[in-house]
């Protein structure tokens, strides 16, 4: 059955002309750039928004949280919706929604309007992110999938790296509203390209057509929302509210699992977790994203507190990671097409393990170089892993499941980032043995960094063991079936 699906998918992708494939990838690249830019560009505007709306930081932070929560809670559901109603149709709706919400953000008269429109923008971004990788399987030949995934990874990295610097320039020159207005012409251009070049949706037969799982969607959204809030409210200080939200999330997981086992057309088919490639891909994506977030959480404090760099220098050093990812995505994709995604996944994980281990033993006397070189190795290896893992997971998925699987890949990454921001921050504070990390002695900050990346090493070793075990199981199954 799987071979039949893979063959039909391959034939469908080969029917698309090379010129059309280039324009499709251009459309998808711009879509990926917009969604990642929407995540990173707003952070730099928070101090300005505090003054503009005469609000507290706790209130203004919801400009960022509303966007992230909307993506996290809805990305799997909209992926499944695309599988059922047509991915092209839903992608066009997502691009329109993102562009419209960006316009409302730019003209928002109140903070509550801005927060609400950011949530709407997050819904559009969730659609764009969940369906972008799914379109690769529809339009790109299988032997070129790695290169396409590498291109998308590059655009995501460029959006992440470009956001803070572009946002700072726009705010300085045109005011805070310009960081949302910039999305409007880009969004309209992406919408035009998508309308012109994305493959037309295939009509599904009305008889026995799967239904959308409304109850499962609601339960999953509430569960993910509770978990995301538990990890973000309090900035790493776990109180009663955080504990209650974690309990709600745990109960939600149990209810969601029971519901999916009973409904005729579940949002997520639980049997997919029996596939070692898929389940391993989701788990390792979460672990790796948790480690990557450690570099973003701990890095600025280490560079400023232990190495005494000013804000501009910290920003320059931190930009090294996204720049490396942006430069390596496409070449990595070509290597994956040549050597295979499983082998390259292991190489990426090993590189990250080595990089995180170096950060646990390099003393501060090596200065910025002692931090930047391991960071470059970690980021380069992360690019290898991310593209390889995405390629491996999406390679043999049937067209009717690509949207939801793509959504789950993005979800696993988001959950890792959210968890890393909270848990790794707590470990860093604990390791520094200082209540106020901004006032900590340089040696205390260095001790906190070493403890944080010691945990990161353990997470990477776990990811390597899980991946190698999964690959061994997959080889045995393939050998038994051949």
Secondary structure, DSSP 8 states (H G I E B T S, - for coil): -HHHHHHHHHHHHHTS-HHHHHHHHHHHHHHHHHHHHHHHTTGGGHHHHHHHTT--HHHHTHHHHHHHHHHHHHHHHHHHHHHHH-HHHHHHHHHHHHHHHHHHHHH-SSHHHHHHHHHHHHHHHHHHHHHHHHHHHHHS-GGGHHHHHHHHHHHHHHHHHHHHHHHHHHHHHH-TTHHHHHHHHHHHHHHHHHHHHS-------STT-----HHHHHHHHHHHHHHHHHHHTTTT---HHHHHHHHHHHHHHHHHHHHHHHSSS-SS-GGGGGSHHHHHHHHHHHHHHHHHHHHHHHHHHIIIIIS---HHHHHHHHHHHHHHHHHHHHHHHHHHHHH-HHHHHHHHHHHHHHHHHHHHH--GGGHHHHHHHHHHHHHHHHHHHHHHHHHHHHTT--GGGHHHHHHHHHHHHHHHHHHIIIIIHHHHHHHHT-SSGGG--HHHHHHHHHHHHHHHHHHHHHHHHHHHHHHHHHHHHHHHH-
